[in-house]
Amino acid sequence: MNRALIAARIASCGGLGYSRYMPGTVASVIAMLVHYVMRGVLCQYTMITIGVVLTVLGMWATIISLVSPHDDPSWIVIDEWCAVWFLCCVMPYTAVWYGIGCIIFRILDIAKTWPVSLMERFPSAWGVFLDDFMAAFLTAIFLCCVVIPAIL
C-alpha cells in the first residue's frame, strides 16, 4: 500500500467518509458508539490517549490527502471522529447524554456559527480539524453549563 492510499483510509475512517448521505454525521455517530462501548472497558486516560493518537494520525492523513490547503472535502471525516471522541470523554457516561451531545455537536458543526467558522480559516489540516474541535468544545460548554444544571 502506498502512502496516499493509507492516508485516504485514515482520513475517511476506513471508508465511512464515502457514505452517500451525511458522511460527517455517519462518522460522528459511529465514533460515539465505539467510544461508548470502549469507555465501559477502558480507563479514561486510555480513552484520551487513543484520541490523541487518532488526532495525530488524522492530521497527517489529512495533510497528505488535501488537494488544496484551504480544502475540506466531505469524505475526510477523521476530524469529526476525533472531535466527537474528545467530546464523549467529558460527557456523562449514558447513552442519552452521548446522543444529546452528538446531536448538538452536529448542529454546531453543520451550521458553522461563530466561532466555529473562524477556525476554518486556518490552512491545511489545522482548519479541517479546528472547526470540529471548536464545535465539540462549544457542545461541552453548553452541556456542562446549560443542559445538565437545568435538569438537576
C-alpha beads as a LAMMPS data file, in Angstrom:
LAMMPS data file: protein, C-alpha beads

152 atoms
151 bonds

1 atom types
1 bond types

-500.0 500.0 xlo xhi
-500.0 500.0 ylo yhi
-500.0 500.0 zlo zhi

Masses

1 110.0

Atoms # bond

1 1 1 0.000 0.000 0.000
2 1 1 1.284 3.419 -0.823
3 1 1 1.292 6.419 1.486
4 1 1 -1.603 8.209 -0.253
5 1 1 -3.862 5.154 -0.004
6 1 1 -3.080 4.666 3.696
7 1 1 -3.721 8.368 4.319
8 1 1 -7.051 8.198 2.465
9 1 1 -8.134 5.179 4.524
10 1 1 -7.323 7.007 7.759
11 1 1 -8.842 10.330 6.636
12 1 1 -12.073 8.608 5.574
13 1 1 -12.206 6.480 8.761
14 1 1 -11.894 3.261 6.839
15 1 1 -14.363 4.371 4.179
16 1 1 -17.086 5.974 6.335
17 1 1 -16.351 9.252 4.568
18 1 1 -17.567 7.756 1.303
19 1 1 -21.079 7.334 2.661
20 1 1 -23.639 8.644 0.173
21 1 1 -25.560 10.602 2.750
22 1 1 -24.158 12.782 5.524
23 1 1 -20.676 11.263 5.870
24 1 1 -19.763 13.582 8.762
25 1 1 -22.847 12.534 10.695
26 1 1 -22.230 8.851 9.943
27 1 1 -18.649 9.129 11.248
28 1 1 -19.804 11.087 14.317
29 1 1 -22.431 8.505 15.263
30 1 1 -20.067 5.560 14.723
31 1 1 -17.341 7.323 16.755
32 1 1 -19.821 7.928 19.560
33 1 1 -20.923 4.283 19.555
34 1 1 -17.352 2.960 19.520
35 1 1 -16.414 5.350 22.320
36 1 1 -19.423 4.287 24.374
37 1 1 -18.519 0.600 24.098
38 1 1 -14.801 1.159 24.763
39 1 1 -15.396 3.523 27.692
40 1 1 -17.130 0.695 29.522
41 1 1 -13.931 -1.357 29.279
42 1 1 -11.005 1.088 29.262
43 1 1 -9.988 3.808 31.709
44 1 1 -10.408 7.489 30.883
45 1 1 -6.657 8.043 30.420
46 1 1 -6.551 5.312 27.787
47 1 1 -9.539 6.845 26.001
48 1 1 -7.834 10.250 25.914
49 1 1 -4.585 8.660 24.692
50 1 1 -6.482 6.935 21.893
51 1 1 -7.981 10.319 20.957
52 1 1 -4.569 11.971 20.844
53 1 1 -3.108 9.188 18.678
54 1 1 -6.101 9.313 16.312
55 1 1 -5.794 13.098 16.053
56 1 1 -2.080 12.966 15.202
57 1 1 -2.653 10.219 12.622
58 1 1 -5.672 12.094 11.288
59 1 1 -3.746 15.342 10.896
60 1 1 -1.017 13.511 8.964
61 1 1 -3.580 11.738 6.774
62 1 1 -5.457 14.965 6.105
63 1 1 -2.293 16.816 5.075
64 1 1 -1.421 14.010 2.634
65 1 1 -4.995 13.814 1.290
66 1 1 -5.746 17.517 0.756
67 1 1 -5.526 18.827 -2.786
68 1 1 -5.633 22.477 -1.720
69 1 1 -4.537 23.920 1.643
70 1 1 -7.994 25.534 2.096
71 1 1 -9.959 22.458 1.047
72 1 1 -12.236 20.490 3.407
73 1 1 -13.692 17.640 1.369
74 1 1 -16.709 15.854 2.819
75 1 1 -15.030 12.433 2.572
76 1 1 -12.424 13.446 5.172
77 1 1 -14.269 12.564 8.382
78 1 1 -11.438 11.744 10.778
79 1 1 -11.838 15.292 12.119
80 1 1 -15.456 14.609 13.132
81 1 1 -14.424 11.270 14.630
82 1 1 -11.689 12.850 16.788
83 1 1 -13.827 15.795 17.901
84 1 1 -16.692 13.515 18.953
85 1 1 -14.194 11.211 20.669
86 1 1 -12.912 14.002 22.910
87 1 1 -16.428 15.336 23.478
88 1 1 -17.512 11.905 24.714
89 1 1 -14.583 11.902 27.151
90 1 1 -16.139 14.796 29.079
91 1 1 -19.807 13.779 28.903
92 1 1 -21.694 11.697 31.443
93 1 1 -21.432 8.015 30.544
94 1 1 -25.015 7.351 29.485
95 1 1 -26.477 6.646 26.057
96 1 1 -28.854 9.601 26.407
97 1 1 -26.055 12.097 27.049
98 1 1 -23.956 10.674 24.233
99 1 1 -26.915 11.078 21.894
100 1 1 -27.689 14.639 23.020
101 1 1 -24.015 15.590 22.712
102 1 1 -23.738 14.122 19.231
103 1 1 -26.850 15.973 18.025
104 1 1 -25.712 19.329 19.419
105 1 1 -22.212 18.777 18.002
106 1 1 -23.562 18.048 14.507
107 1 1 -25.828 21.119 14.601
108 1 1 -22.899 23.368 15.528
109 1 1 -20.567 21.690 13.026
110 1 1 -23.016 21.901 10.122
111 1 1 -24.219 25.446 10.917
112 1 1 -20.609 26.712 11.220
113 1 1 -21.664 29.540 13.520
114 1 1 -19.121 31.875 15.077
115 1 1 -16.537 30.948 16.434
116 1 1 -16.636 27.595 14.607
117 1 1 -16.455 29.432 11.271
118 1 1 -13.299 31.274 12.383
119 1 1 -11.421 28.001 12.740
120 1 1 -11.921 27.149 9.055
121 1 1 -9.579 29.989 8.141
122 1 1 -6.554 28.075 9.359
123 1 1 -4.691 26.410 6.495
124 1 1 -4.410 22.710 5.728
125 1 1 -5.311 20.119 8.355
126 1 1 -5.483 22.773 11.082
127 1 1 -8.594 24.331 9.551
128 1 1 -10.147 20.920 8.869
129 1 1 -9.711 19.820 12.496
130 1 1 -10.091 23.052 14.464
131 1 1 -13.635 23.823 13.325
132 1 1 -14.785 20.417 14.576
133 1 1 -12.824 20.736 17.804
134 1 1 -14.407 24.165 18.392
135 1 1 -17.879 22.698 17.776
136 1 1 -17.089 19.914 20.279
137 1 1 -15.756 22.452 22.805
138 1 1 -18.901 24.597 22.495
139 1 1 -21.064 21.495 22.844
140 1 1 -19.225 20.537 26.041
141 1 1 -19.689 24.050 27.459
142 1 1 -23.367 24.038 26.546
143 1 1 -23.926 20.633 28.138
144 1 1 -21.973 21.458 31.310
145 1 1 -23.330 24.962 31.847
146 1 1 -26.882 24.845 30.489
147 1 1 -28.360 21.400 29.951
148 1 1 -27.016 19.402 32.907
149 1 1 -27.692 22.099 35.571
150 1 1 -31.199 22.650 34.143
151 1 1 -32.228 19.062 34.843
152 1 1 -30.542 18.698 38.248

Bonds

1 1 1 2
2 1 2 3
3 1 3 4
4 1 4 5
5 1 5 6
6 1 6 7
7 1 7 8
8 1 8 9
9 1 9 10
10 1 10 11
11 1 11 12
12 1 12 13
13 1 13 14
14 1 14 15
15 1 15 16
16 1 16 17
17 1 17 18
18 1 18 19
19 1 19 20
20 1 20 21
21 1 21 22
22 1 22 23
23 1 23 24
24 1 24 25
25 1 25 26
26 1 26 27
27 1 27 28
28 1 28 29
29 1 29 30
30 1 30 31
31 1 31 32
32 1 32 33
33 1 33 34
34 1 34 35
35 1 35 36
36 1 36 37
37 1 37 38
38 1 38 39
39 1 39 40
40 1 40 41
41 1 41 42
42 1 42 43
43 1 43 44
44 1 44 45
45 1 45 46
46 1 46 47
47 1 47 48
48 1 48 49
49 1 49 50
50 1 50 51
51 1 51 52
52 1 52 53
53 1 53 54
54 1 54 55
55 1 55 56
56 1 56 57
57 1 57 58
58 1 58 59
59 1 59 60
60 1 60 61
61 1 61 62
62 1 62 63
63 1 63 64
64 1 64 65
65 1 65 66
66 1 66 67
67 1 67 68
68 1 68 69
69 1 69 70
70 1 70 71
71 1 71 72
72 1 72 73
73 1 73 74
74 1 74 75
75 1 75 76
76 1 76 77
77 1 77 78
78 1 78 79
79 1 79 80
80 1 80 81
81 1 81 82
82 1 82 83
83 1 83 84
84 1 84 85
85 1 85 86
86 1 86 87
87 1 87 88
88 1 88 89
89 1 89 90
90 1 90 91
91 1 91 92
92 1 92 93
93 1 93 94
94 1 94 95
95 1 95 96
96 1 96 97
97 1 97 98
98 1 98 99
99 1 99 100
100 1 100 101
101 1 101 102
102 1 102 103
103 1 103 104
104 1 104 105
105 1 105 106
106 1 106 107
107 1 107 108
108 1 108 109
109 1 109 110
110 1 110 111
111 1 111 112
112 1 112 113
113 1 113 114
114 1 114 115
115 1 115 116
116 1 116 117
117 1 117 118
118 1 118 119
119 1 119 120
120 1 120 121
121 1 121 122
122 1 122 123
123 1 123 124
124 1 124 125
125 1 125 126
126 1 126 127
127 1 127 128
128 1 128 129
129 1 129 130
130 1 130 131
131 1 131 132
132 1 132 133
133 1 133 134
134 1 134 135
135 1 135 136
136 1 136 137
137 1 137 138
138 1 138 139
139 1 139 140
140 1 140 141
141 1 141 142
142 1 142 143
143 1 143 144
144 1 144 145
145 1 145 146
146 1 146 147
147 1 147 148
148 1 148 149
149 1 149 150
150 1 150 151
151 1 151 152
